[in-house]
């Protein structure tokens, strides 16, 4: 790693959706995963609560990595590996995908020459290595150049930017093997009714009221509630094995999601934990899983949801709401999901990893 510390690594810093992080070409990082992870810890400055000696922003949402390479399968243009770099632990996890960081993969791939730009709009088929599925992103490329400016607004991001529609197919059971890995729409864990679901992101969905909460609490208030977080972690550790995720003590999945009636005219309100801190909004794939759970009557989400007529599920979160498009067949089974994100390039240059220090 000493050579990389001295010479640096080509890197682009991007905001993708409501997250931001480092985007690398796969060829610029070590092939050995253990060495690579040490490099990325040094890039972010982990483990350190402030990440003061690295580029991380002292928050899981700003300590993320996308590694992009030419595709290894014929039905995709690029491969995308998402890595979550923990803030205060010397841990890098590939246990989940990230649909927010995904939003920046298409623009990055085009600007790095992995996908030829078309005049007007360029489709980019992205093989998500974390889950094995393919997403289709449509990137604005007037005159054959990536355009980040536009009129699309997403909650949690100031201003407006070019729209990046993302469509997903066949994401049910992406990590757990089945949409409902236990075969049940409702399981009871530690006395709490839960929907254990994976439609792109493994989630444990529970009523906020079952924890004595309204569901409208702020992120800071929930983060400060140590008793709540201890209960959620107890449930999380027990649901991991029955969701086919194994021991999740050091994993960032499943996401623990509290639901309550909508307050902003949406479908349902959420407070999502990732997994030990309350999310400032909600992850893209977590929102898809929650929207899917809303279609199941008699479940924590289904009983509280106000179902839309047009297939657009508005998933409320602490800083706004996220539109999720759900496609269902004649029998009501969810067959596809999509949503709109934006992205913006923040910096392109060379990053110099810090040496790794013990926690």
N, C-alpha and C positions, 0 to 999 in steps of 0.2 A: 504493500500500500504506500510505501514511502515515495515511490516514483510519482504516483498520482497526487500525493500531497504536494510535491514540488512542482509538477508540471500542470496540474489541474485537469479538469474534465469538461468537455463541451456540454453545455447545459442550457436549456430554455426554461425560464420560470413563467408559468401560466396560471391564470385563474380559469378553472373549469367549473361551471355551475356556481355553487356556493362554497367551493373549496379552492385551494391553490397549492401548487407544489412544483417539483422538479420533473422535467421531461427530458429523458435521455434516449439516444439511439442505443440499441442493445450492443452494438459493436464497440461502443466506447466504455463499457463497464466490464469488469472481470467476469469470466465464464463461471468460475467457482462461486456458487451461491453464498457460501459462508464468507468468503473474501468480499464479495459484492455487498453483502449486508453490512459488513464492517465499514466499508467505504460510505455507504448511505447514512449510517449513524453519524459518521464524521461530517458529512455534508450538512445534516440537519442540526448537529450539535447536541445529540442525545448520548447518554441520558443526562438531562438537566431540565428542571422545571421551566427555566427561562429560555433554554436553547441559545444561550447568549454567545456561545462560541461557534455558532453555525447559522444556517439560513432559515431554520424552522421558526415558526411564529408562536411557539409556546402553547399550541392548541392542536389537537388531532386533525382539525380541518385544514391546517396549514403546514402539516408535516407529512406530506404524501408524495408518492413517486409514481411516474408512468415510465415504463421501458417499452419502446416501440421498435419493431424490427420488421423486415419483409415477411410476408405471410408464409406459413408452413402448410397451408391448405388451399386448394384451388378455388374455394368459394369465398375467399376473403382477400383483401388487399394488403393488410398489415396485421401483425400480432401485437397485442397490448397486454402487458403484465402490470397489474397494479400492486404496489407495496405500501403498506401502512407502517410508517416509522413512528414508533412510540416516543412520547416526549420525555418521560422521566424513567424509562426503562431501556436497557440495551437490547431492544427487541424490534425486529422487522418481520412483519407478517404478510403472507400472501393468502391468508385464509378467506378472503372475501374479495369481491370486485368493488369498483367505485364508479357509479354512473355519472357523478359530477366531474371527476377527473377525466372520464371517458369523453366528455364534451370537447376537451382540448386536443384529443388524439388526432382527429381528422385534420384540423388546421396545421398541427405540428407535422404530420406525415406529409402533407402537401408541401409545406415550406422546406422540409428536409429532402425533398425529391423522391420520396418513396411512392407517391401517387401523383401522376401527371394532372395538372390543373386543367379544367375545361373552362370555357368562356361562359360565365353566368353562374352555374352551380356545378359542384363536383361531388358525386356520391363516393363515400369511402366505406367499404365493408371492413369492419373491425372484428377480428377474432379475439375474444376476451379469454385469455389463457387461464384466468382464475376459475372460470366456470365452463369453458369449452364452447360457449355459444358465440354467435355472430350478431353484431349490431350494425345497422345501417345509419350512417350520419350523412346529412346533406349540408355541404359547406358552401357559403356564398363566395364565389370567385369571379367577380366581374373582370373582364380583360385578362383572365388567367392568373389572377393574384388573390390571395386570401384577403377577405374583407371582414374586419371586426366591428365595423360601425353599422348601426341599424336601429330599428324601432322596437325591438323586442325587449320586454322587461320581465325579469324573474325576481320574486320576492327574496330578500336577503342580499341583493346586489344593487348598489346605487346606479341610477341612470339606465340607458337603453343601449342595446348592442345588436349585432347581427344574430338572427335566429339560427339555431342549430337543432333541427328536428332529429330525434333519435327514435328508431323503431326496433323493438326486440321481438324475436320469435322463439318459441320452444325454450323458454327460460324456467319453466316449472321444474322444481327439484334440482336447480343448478348446482347446489352443494349437498343437499340432503338426499337426493335420489328420487324424491317424490314431492309433489306440491304439499301434501299433508303427510309428513314422514311417519307419523304414528297411525295413519289411517282414520284419524278422528278429527272432526271439526272443532271439538272442545276436549281438552284434557284438564284435569285438576292437579295442580302441583302446589304443594305447601298450602293447600286449602284455597287456592286462587284459580278461577276458571281462566284458561289460556287457550288461544289458538296458536298452534305450532305450525308455521307455514314458511314455504320457500318458493317464492315466484321471482327469483333473481337475487334475493337476499334472505337468509334465514332470520326469522323474526318470531319473538314470543309476544303475542298481542293480548293485553289485559285491560280491564276497565280501571280507569284511574280511581273511581269511587270505591273499588275493593281495597284500596290503600288509604282510604280516608281523604282523598284528594278531589278537587273539583276538575282538574285537568287544565285549568287556566293559569296555574302557577308559573312564575318566571323560571328561566333556566338557572339563574343564580340561586333562587330559593330551593330548587330541586337538588342542585349540586351540594348545597349546604345541609341537606337532610340525610344525615349519615344512617339513621335507622331505616329510611326508605331504601337507600342504596344497598344496605346489608340484606334486606329482604329480597331485592331484585337479584342480587348476586347469588343468594341461596337458590332461587328458582332457576337462574341461568345455568348454574353448575349441574343442576339435576336434569334440565331439559337437553343439555348438550348430547349426552349419550343416547337418549331416546329419539333425538333428531338425526341420528347417524353422524354426529359431528365429533364423537369421542369426548375425551377430557378437554374441556374448553377453558380451563383455568388460565392459560396463557394465550388464549385466542381472542380475537375481537368479534367473534360471532358466538351465539346469535345476538341480534340486537333486541334489547328489551324496550317495548313500545307500549306506552299507556295511552288509551283512547278515551274520549269523552264526546258529548254531543257537540256539533259544530256551533261556532259563535259568530262566524263571518260569512254566513250564507253558503258554506261549503258542504262537503259530504260528511266529514268527520274531523275531529281535532285530535292532534297527537302530541306526545312528548316522548322523544326517542333517546335512548341511551346507547353510547357507542364504544364499548358497552358500559363504561364506568363514569362517564361524564355525559350530562344532558346535551344533546345536539342543539346547535343554534337554530337549525331548521329541521330537515330530515333528509336522509340519503335518498338518492334517486331510486335505487332498487328496493330500499325499505318502503318508500312511498308506493311502489308498484305492488309489493306484497300486502301492504295495508289496504290498498284499494281492492285487491283481489279478495281479501278477507271480508270486506264489506258486502260482498255478494252472497255470503253464507248466512242465511237466516238462523236466528237462535244462538248466535255466537257473540262474544264481547263486542266485536266491531259491527256485526250485522244488526244487532239490536239497537245500536246507537246511530247508525248511518242514515243520512237522508240521500237516497239513491238518485242519481241524475237520470234524466230522460234521454240525453244525447250521448251518453257513453263517456263524458268527460268528468272524472272524479276529482274534486278539489280537496286535496289533503292539507288541512290546516296545520300549522306548526308555530313555534314561538315568534318567528319573524315574518309571518305571512302565510302563504299557501302555495302548493305545487299542483299544477294540472297534470293528471295522469289519464291517458286515453286507454280505455279498456275495451277490447273487442271480445264479444261473446257469441257462441254459436246458438242455433235455435233452441238447444236444451239449456242455455244459460251458462255453459262451461266457458271459462276464460280461455281464449285462443291466442291472444296477442296483446301487447301493451306498448305504449309509446309516450313520449313527452317532449317538451320543448326546453332546451337549455341554451345558454350562451357561453362564450369563452372569450378571453382576451390575452394576447401575449404581453407579458410584463417586462421581460428581460431576456436577452440572449447573449451568452458569453462563456466564460470559463469559471467553474466553481472549484474551490480548493478545500478538500476534506480536512477536518481537524483530526488529530490523533485521538484514538478511543481511550477514554479514561473509565475506571470502574465507577459504578453507580454509588 
